[in-house]
Amino acid sequence: MTLKKHLCILGAFILLMGGNTMTAQKSARVKEYDLKAAFLYRFIDYIDWGGNSKNKLISIDILGECPIAKSLTDITNSNKIDVKVFSNLNEMGLCNILFVPKNSPIPIETILSAYSKKPVLIVSEQKGYGHKGTHMNFVIVDDKLKFEINLVALKKDGIGISSFLLQHGIIVE
């Protein structure tokens, strides 16, 4: 076989592998959001918004398009949880959980200001947002999904958190 044929075969092989890698990355991203959705769903049992929220409809609002919306809808086939996607803050009212995806066009400072001293659990997924004031922030540590907890922000907004979550989270200020 000539060098030219070897290079053509090698090039085709690389192209085929690249496609598989992209498909694998997309699949991994969907699985990551499935896992984040499962975490959010479970957080409900360990958060106290004040009052008797356990027996009421729990609303989860997502600020911007994000794969977590489908994942949440798939696992929350319950009439006790309402999942909505919004494109800006002006459309939104109060909710129990506000998820701020990485690609949110609204600055986190604006979001935090709009919900200051309100019992809305703000969960993000952007590096550094836990330190900036979101209540919980998803992070990847050693290839594992973890979550940061900002106790100062939770206390300021009157949101209680169980010791179970505190044991499993990364405390930030």
HUWO-V896248 format. One line per field, one symbol per residue. ss: DSSP state (H for helix, E for strand, C for the rest). Layout:
BEGIN
ss=???
END
This chain:
BEGIN
ss=CCHHHHHHHHHHHHHHHHHHHHHHHHHHHHHHHHHHHHHHHHHHHHEECCCCHHHCCEEEEEECCCCHHHHHHHHCCCCCEEEEEECCHHHCCCCCEEEECCCCCCCHHHHHHHCCCCCCEEEECCCCHHHHCCCEEEEEECCEEEEEEEHHHHHHCCCEECHHHHHHCEEEC
END
